[in-house]
Amino acid sequence: MSDDEISAVEARQFVADAFRDRLASSDRHPGDPLYEGTPTYHEIRAELAGRDLACWCPLDQPCHADVLLEIANAAEGGDQP
């Protein structure tokens, strides 16, 4: 692998971090197509708290489902949007 290539784990981590950033963005504007359909932290908690999620990602690697579970199981109104 060359210096400018990234591993699958690094790619998954990048995507999971980008997903977390998108969900946490305070720059949401009504009608902005970038955020259209993106749930709020409150909506994620309401729908997913106490549930399990399944994904194709290996269990020991970063995943967007991990991000959703972190949000869903966090205390309401904590340091999250």
C-alpha positions in Angstrom: 0.0 0.0 0.0 1.4 3.4 -0.9 1.5 6.4 1.4 -1.5 8.0 -0.3 -3.7 5.0 0.1 -5.8 4.3 3.2 -6.8 1.1 4.7 -10.4 -0.2 4.9 -10.4 0.5 8.6 -9.2 4.1 8.1 -11.9 4.6 5.4 -14.6 3.3 7.8 -13.4 5.6 10.5 -13.4 8.6 8.2 -16.9 7.8 7.1 -18.2 7.2 10.7 -16.6 10.5 11.8 -18.1 12.4 8.8 -21.5 10.9 9.7 -21.1 12.0 13.3 -20.1 15.5 12.2 -23.1 15.7 9.9 -25.5 14.7 12.6 -23.9 17.2 15.1 -23.8 20.1 12.6 -25.3 23.3 14.0 -25.3 24.7 10.5 -28.6 23.1 9.5 -30.9 25.4 7.6 -34.5 24.5 6.7 -34.6 23.4 3.1 -30.9 22.7 2.8 -30.8 19.6 0.7 -27.5 18.5 2.4 -29.4 18.0 5.7 -32.9 17.1 4.3 -34.0 13.9 6.1 -31.2 14.0 8.6 -32.6 13.2 12.0 -31.9 15.3 15.0 -30.3 13.7 18.1 -33.7 13.8 19.8 -35.3 11.9 17.0 -32.5 9.3 17.0 -32.9 8.8 20.8 -36.7 8.5 20.5 -36.5 5.9 17.7 -33.4 3.9 18.7 -32.8 4.1 22.5 -32.5 0.6 23.9 -32.5 -1.1 20.5 -29.9 -3.1 18.7 -28.7 -2.2 15.2 -27.3 -4.5 12.5 -24.8 -3.6 9.8 -22.4 -5.3 7.4 -19.4 -3.7 9.0 -17.1 -6.0 11.0 -17.9 -5.8 14.7 -14.4 -4.7 15.6 -14.3 -1.8 13.1 -15.8 1.7 13.0 -19.4 1.9 11.8 -22.2 4.4 11.3 -24.4 2.1 13.5 -22.0 2.7 16.4 -22.5 6.4 15.9 -26.3 6.0 16.1 -26.1 3.8 19.1 -23.8 6.3 20.9 -26.4 9.0 20.3 -29.4 6.8 21.1 -28.0 5.7 24.4 -26.6 9.1 25.5 -28.3 11.1 28.2 -31.0 13.4 26.8 -29.7 17.0 26.5 -26.1 16.1 27.3 -23.3 17.7 25.4 -24.9 16.7 22.2 -27.2 18.7 19.9 
